[in-house]
Amino acid sequence: TVASLLAQQKIAQLYTSGFDDVHSEQGDFEGEFTDFHWQTEVEDLSEDDTGIPGAEDLLKVVSLTVSRGDDDDMVLQVKTVVMKKIEDKQ
């Protein structure tokens, strides 16, 4: 569906943006898809959330919602995890 393709596009944008630029926001898609709206909710994941020592400031969970107009039946929700790039300090 159109909503799933738009969600894939938005997720790809999130992965290519810098880790520190991933935050909660919302907007409308452009071009021929202006009737579709997107919203991201971002939460940092901690060691308590993941069981991974030192996970603080390394992982974020992103909840993406894509909707069309005011139609509550036309909603797609996707969750993904974004990881901060670990720099090699050699």
GUVEXBA-141359 format. One record per residue (C-alpha): residue number from 1; residue in one letter; x, y, z. Coordinates in nm, 4 decimals. Layout:
# GUVEXBA-141359
@pos NUM | code a | c1 X | c2 Y | c3 Z
...
# end
This chain:
# GUVEXBA-141359
@pos 1 | code t | c1 0.0000 | c2 0.0000 | c3 0.0000
@pos 2 | code v | c1 0.0986 | c2 0.3633 | c3 -0.0304
@pos 3 | code a | c1 0.1214 | c2 0.4042 | c3 0.3481
@pos 4 | code s | c1 0.3699 | c2 0.1168 | c3 0.3816
@pos 5 | code l | c1 0.5900 | c2 0.2575 | c3 0.1036
@pos 6 | code l | c1 0.5853 | c2 0.6008 | c3 0.2662
@pos 7 | code a | c1 0.6741 | c2 0.4412 | c3 0.6017
@pos 8 | code q | c1 0.9701 | c2 0.2622 | c3 0.4405
@pos 9 | code q | c1 1.0845 | c2 0.5937 | c3 0.2940
@pos 10 | code k | c1 1.0634 | c2 0.7686 | c3 0.6317
@pos 11 | code i | c1 1.2473 | c2 0.4850 | c3 0.8111
@pos 12 | code a | c1 1.5247 | c2 0.5053 | c3 0.5492
@pos 13 | code q | c1 1.5532 | c2 0.8798 | c3 0.6168
@pos 14 | code l | c1 1.5842 | c2 0.8102 | c3 0.9897
@pos 15 | code y | c1 1.8630 | c2 0.5570 | c3 0.9349
@pos 16 | code t | c1 2.0601 | c2 0.7944 | c3 0.7113
@pos 17 | code s | c1 2.0265 | c2 1.0948 | c3 0.9413
@pos 18 | code g | c1 2.2672 | c2 1.1306 | c3 1.2310
@pos 19 | code f | c1 2.1787 | c2 0.9489 | c3 1.5535
@pos 20 | code d | c1 2.1511 | c2 1.2782 | c3 1.7416
@pos 21 | code d | c1 1.9075 | c2 1.4080 | c3 1.4767
@pos 22 | code v | c1 1.6539 | c2 1.1300 | c3 1.5448
@pos 23 | code h | c1 1.3851 | c2 1.2768 | c3 1.7696
@pos 24 | code s | c1 1.0080 | c2 1.2974 | c3 1.8054
@pos 25 | code e | c1 0.8498 | c2 1.5082 | c3 1.5328
@pos 26 | code q | c1 0.5667 | c2 1.5145 | c3 1.2819
@pos 27 | code g | c1 0.4843 | c2 1.6409 | c3 0.9359
@pos 28 | code d | c1 0.3166 | c2 1.5789 | c3 0.6032
@pos 29 | code f | c1 0.4629 | c2 1.3942 | c3 0.3077
@pos 30 | code e | c1 0.5384 | c2 1.6009 | c3 -0.0009
@pos 31 | code g | c1 0.4469 | c2 1.5834 | c3 -0.3678
@pos 32 | code e | c1 0.1444 | c2 1.3763 | c3 -0.4589
@pos 33 | code f | c1 0.1213 | c2 1.2363 | c3 -0.1039
@pos 34 | code t | c1 0.0362 | c2 1.5556 | c3 0.0874
@pos 35 | code d | c1 -0.2791 | c2 1.3922 | c3 0.2246
@pos 36 | code f | c1 -0.0561 | c2 1.1523 | c3 0.4236
@pos 37 | code h | c1 0.0743 | c2 1.2580 | c3 0.7661
@pos 38 | code w | c1 0.3625 | c2 1.1051 | c3 0.9652
@pos 39 | code q | c1 0.4618 | c2 1.1212 | c3 1.3298
@pos 40 | code t | c1 0.7629 | c2 0.9792 | c3 1.5129
@pos 41 | code e | c1 0.7927 | c2 0.9149 | c3 1.8845
@pos 42 | code v | c1 1.1478 | c2 0.8449 | c3 1.9973
@pos 43 | code e | c1 1.2642 | c2 0.6980 | c3 2.3280
@pos 44 | code d | c1 1.6188 | c2 0.6298 | c3 2.4449
@pos 45 | code l | c1 1.6807 | c2 0.2694 | c3 2.5466
@pos 46 | code s | c1 1.8770 | c2 0.2011 | c3 2.8638
@pos 47 | code e | c1 2.0583 | c2 -0.0986 | c3 3.0058
@pos 48 | code d | c1 1.7442 | c2 -0.1743 | c3 3.2098
@pos 49 | code d | c1 1.5367 | c2 -0.1803 | c3 2.8885
@pos 50 | code t | c1 1.7738 | c2 -0.3978 | c3 2.6865
@pos 51 | code g | c1 1.9894 | c2 -0.5950 | c3 2.9289
@pos 52 | code i | c1 2.2918 | c2 -0.4668 | c3 2.7343
@pos 53 | code p | c1 2.5604 | c2 -0.3121 | c3 2.9572
@pos 54 | code g | c1 2.6450 | c2 0.0417 | c3 2.8466
@pos 55 | code a | c1 2.3398 | c2 0.0756 | c3 2.6208
@pos 56 | code e | c1 2.2713 | c2 0.4298 | c3 2.7390
@pos 57 | code d | c1 2.3135 | c2 0.6833 | c3 2.4562
@pos 58 | code l | c1 2.3564 | c2 0.4020 | c3 2.2000
@pos 59 | code l | c1 2.0018 | c2 0.2885 | c3 2.1150
@pos 60 | code k | c1 1.6701 | c2 0.4572 | c3 2.0418
@pos 61 | code v | c1 1.3343 | c2 0.2990 | c3 1.9687
@pos 62 | code v | c1 1.1355 | c2 0.4850 | c3 1.7037
@pos 63 | code s | c1 0.7586 | c2 0.4490 | c3 1.6702
@pos 64 | code l | c1 0.6420 | c2 0.5769 | c3 1.3317
@pos 65 | code t | c1 0.2762 | c2 0.6389 | c3 1.2525
@pos 66 | code v | c1 0.1581 | c2 0.7109 | c3 0.8972
@pos 67 | code s | c1 -0.2024 | c2 0.8215 | c3 0.8528
@pos 68 | code r | c1 -0.4184 | c2 0.9526 | c3 0.5720
@pos 69 | code g | c1 -0.6334 | c2 1.2568 | c3 0.6352
@pos 70 | code d | c1 -0.8779 | c2 1.2282 | c3 0.9217
@pos 71 | code d | c1 -0.9558 | c2 0.8614 | c3 0.8506
@pos 72 | code d | c1 -0.8808 | c2 0.6704 | c3 1.1725
@pos 73 | code d | c1 -0.9019 | c2 0.3430 | c3 0.9769
@pos 74 | code m | c1 -0.6107 | c2 0.4465 | c3 0.7533
@pos 75 | code v | c1 -0.3262 | c2 0.4231 | c3 1.0060
@pos 76 | code l | c1 -0.0009 | c2 0.2282 | c3 0.9797
@pos 77 | code q | c1 0.2321 | c2 0.1935 | c3 1.2788
@pos 78 | code v | c1 0.5905 | c2 0.0685 | c3 1.2643
@pos 79 | code k | c1 0.8582 | c2 0.0345 | c3 1.5340
@pos 80 | code t | c1 1.2310 | c2 0.0101 | c3 1.4772
@pos 81 | code v | c1 1.5527 | c2 0.0508 | c3 1.6741
@pos 82 | code v | c1 1.8258 | c2 0.2940 | c3 1.5700
@pos 83 | code m | c1 2.1827 | c2 0.2424 | c3 1.6895
@pos 84 | code k | c1 2.4498 | c2 0.5083 | c3 1.7244
@pos 85 | code k | c1 2.7515 | c2 0.4526 | c3 1.5036
@pos 86 | code i | c1 3.0413 | c2 0.3372 | c3 1.7196
@pos 87 | code e | c1 3.3636 | c2 0.5120 | c3 1.6241
@pos 88 | code d | c1 3.6830 | c2 0.3074 | c3 1.6111
@pos 89 | code k | c1 3.9361 | c2 0.4837 | c3 1.8379
@pos 90 | code q | c1 4.2562 | c2 0.3223 | c3 1.7100
# end
